[in-house]
Amino acid sequence: MIAKLTEGLEFHGQALLLRAERQRLIAGNIANADTPGFKARDFDFASALRAATGAGAAGAAGADIARDVLAPGGGAGAGSRVQPVLRYALPSQTHLDNNLVDMDRERAAFADNAVKYESTLRFINGSLRTLQDAMKSHHG
C-alpha cells in the first residue's frame, strides 16, 4: 500500500532532479555564449526520464539516473552509472568563433524548463498536502 502511495512521488522526484540537471546545462550554455568554440549541450528529457524510472530500455539499471547525474565526484561504481545522453546543439547559423550557443533557443529552453520545474514542484507539494489531509483525523 505504501509503495503505491510513494510510486507517483518517486516519479515526480526523478523528474524534478532531471529538470534541475537540465536547467544547470542550459545555464552553462548561456554562460558560455561568448566562449570561442563552445558547443552547447542538452539532453532529451523524455528519454532520460524513461530511463530514470525504468520505463525505457535501461530497465532497473536506470532507476537511479537522476541521483547519479547530480552526485558529485566519481565514487564507487561511477563507471556503471546511467546518465542522460548529452547532445550537441545544431547551429541555426554559423559563427566565426565556432560557438554553437543560440541565445534565443537557450533562453526559450531555460524559461520552458523553469516553468515545467515549477509545475512539477507544485504537483509534488499538492500530492503531499493531499496525503497529509487524508491522514489527518477528522473529528467534528
Summary of the structure (lengths in Angstrom):
residues: 140
radius of gyration: 18.6
end to end distance: 27.6
largest distance: 72.8
contacts: 353
relative contact order: 0.18
helix: 60%
strand: 4%
